[in-house]
Amino acid sequence: MPDFDFRYLLQGALAIALVIAAFTDLRRRQIDNTLNAAIALVAPLYWWAAGYSLWPDVVYQIGLAVAVFAVFAALFAMRWMGGGDVKLLTALALWIAPYSFAQLLIVMALVGLLLTIVFGAWHIARRQRDRVAIPYGVAIAVAGLWVLVSQYSNVIAVSQLPTGLQ
C-alpha cells in the first residue's frame, strides 16, 4: 500500500473535478464526458491507495456504481435528470463507500431542492415560459464535496483521540 498522503492527493483531485463539474453545469448545463471518464478511471488508483481489497471492497464499489447507474438512468429516461448528472453520480459511486454515498444522496436532494426553488423563482421573475433547466450537477458536486470534507474531518477527529481510543 502506498503512502497515506497519496490518497489525499487523489481526493483533492476529485474535489477539483467536482468544482469543475459544478461550474461547467452552471455555465453550460453540461458536464463533460471526459471529466466523468477521468473521475471513473482514476477510481481504481484510489482503491489501491486506500488499501481496498478485491473482495469485498472493490466489488461493493462496482456494485454500487452499477445500481446507481440503473436507478438514475431510469430517471434520465423519464427526463427527470440529465445524462451528465447520471454519469457523474455513477463515477462518484466508484469512489464513495455505500454508507457515505447514502449521505451524498441526502445532501444532493436537499441542495437540489434549494436549487430548484432558486432557479424556479428566477425563472418566474424573468417571466419566461420555457422549461426551467436546473443545473443538478451543482447539487451533486456540493454533496460530493460535503462527503469528502466530512470524511477528512473524521480523520482529524480520530487522529486527535488518545491512542487507546482510536
N, C-alpha and C positions, 0 to 999 in steps of 0.2 A: 504494500500500500504506500502511495507517495506521501510526501509531507502534507500535514494537515492544512497548511495555508493554501495549497493548490486548490482545494475545494472552495475556499472563499473567493479565490480569483475567478473560478468558474461561476459562482453565484453572483459575483459582481458583474461579469459579462452578461449573465441572464438578466440582471436588473437593468443594465444599459439597453439590452434588446427590448425589454418591456417598455421602457421610456420611449424608445424609437417607435415601437408599435403604437403606443398611445398617441404620439404626435402625428404620425402618418395617418392614423384613422381619424383623428380630429380634423386634420387638414384636407385629406383627400377621400375620406370614408373608405379607405382601403388599407389592408395590411398585406405587405408584400410576401409572396410565396417564398422568396429567397430568405427572408427573415425567419419565417416559420420553419423552413427547412433547416436553417442553421441552428435554431433552438433545438429541434428534434435530433439533429445529427451529432450535437455536442453532448447530449444526454448520456450516451454510453461512457464517455470520458468522465463525466461527473460520477456515474455509478462506480467506476474504477477508483476515482479519487476518494469517494466516500466509503469505499470498502464494502460495497454491496456484494452479496453472494448471488450466484446464479439462481439458486433456489433458496428461499422463496422471494428475495428482494427484487431481482430483475424481472422475474415472472409476474410479480404483483404490479410492477410499474407498467409493463407492457399490457397486462390485462386491464389495468385502469385506463390506459390510453385507448384501447380498443372499445371499452364500454363508453367512455366519454365521446369518442367519435360516433358511435352508433346512436347515442341519445341526441347529441347536438346536430348530427347530420339529418335526423328526423325533423328537428326544429328548423334547419335550413330548408328542407323540402317543403315545409309549411310556410316558408318565407318569414319566419319569426327571428331569424338570425342570419348573419352574413357568412359566406364561405370562409373568409379570412379569420373571422372570430372562431369558427369551428376548428380550423387548423391550429390557431394559436392555443386554444384550450387543450387540444389533443397533444400538442408539443409540450405544454406545461405539465400535463399528466405524466409525462415521462420523467419529469424532474421532481415532482412533489409527491410525498407519501400519501396514501389514501386518506388518512385522518386529516392531515393538513389540507388535502385537496377539498375535503368537505367544508373546511373553514373558508377556503378560497371561494367556493360556490356561494356560500352565505354572504360573504363580503361583496362578491361580484353582483349578487342580486340586489343588495342594498344600494350600492353605488349606481347600478343600472337603473334602479327606481328613481334615484335622485337625478340622474342624467335625463331620464325620460320626462320628469316634471320640468326641469330647467329648459330642455330643448322644446318641449311642447308649449310651454309658456312663451318662449321666444318666438316660436312659430306662429302662435296666435297673435302675439303683439305685432308681428310684421304682417298680419292678415294674409297669410299665404294659404292657398287651398291645396297645394300638393302634399304628398305624403311626407311626414316628418322622418328624417333619417337620423337615427341615434348612433353615435359612434361608440358602440358597445365594446370595442377594443380598449377604450379608456377604462371602462369598468373592469375588464379582465386584467389589464396591466396594473391598475391600482390594487386589485385583490391579490395578484401575484406578488407585488412588492410588499403588501401587508404580510403575507405568509413568510416571505424571505426575511423581513425585518423581525417578525415575531420569533422565527427560528434562531436568528442571530442573537436576539435579546435573551432567549432561553439559555444559549451557550454561555453568555456573560453571567447570567444569574447563577447557573450551576457551577461555573468556574470560581465563583466567589464564596461558595459554601465551604465550610471546614471539610477537610479531606475525608473524614469518616461519613459524611452525609452525601457525598457525590454519587 
